Amino acid sequence: MRKLVYYIAATIDGFIAGPDGADPTGPGGFWPIPEDYLRHLIAEYPETLPGPAREALGVTAEGTRFDTVLEGRHSYELGLKVGIPDAYPHLRHVVFSRTLGGSPDPNVTVLSGDPVAAVRELKQQDGKDIWVIGGGTLAGALATEIDQLVVKLAPLTIGAGIPLFGRDAAFEPRTWELTGHTVLDSGALFLTYTRRRGDS
């Protein structure tokens, strides 16, 4: 069965974006992107680079991990605001929104229903793993379905912002097993956690 993987960049103090929810890696952003970090993304997770970045960097690798990306409305609209209606044209792109209406791009599927039911259906289909890019609200809504966390931990603290599972996440302790890690010279860590069997 396909796994649902929350692959996300986070600060040491557990935030994925600043308080305003803007793209922290965009123009004027505060997120560090050192050269070894970018090299690691290209080598290990090429399919997670947005289409424009892949084109600029000359990345053509299909990648071996994901063939589907799930996104919440707010995260999706960050791309729309800069004229990118499909940031991941090389993946099946699904956006969850009750307010967006129709899709601005024929290759992007907008779903207004229950994301948990949709993910359970996706997991039964053939294919590679499913990537939850964010935002935190969607990750929080899908917390019970997430099989693996891949946290790109930046050597950065920001004090306040949007937490890993959003501002409205419920208090639901879950345990995870560290099943992989990479430490880069720049101080960034790639930490892979797999959900412990028997957890709710």
Secondary structure by P-SEA (a helix, b strand, c coil): ccccccccccccccccccccccccccccccccccaaaaaaaaacccccccaaaaaaaccccccccccbbbbcaaaaaaaaaacccccccccbbbbbcccccccccccbbbbcccaaaaaaaaaaccccbbbbcccaaaaaaaccccccccccccccccccccccccccccbbbbbbcccccccccccccbbbbccccccc
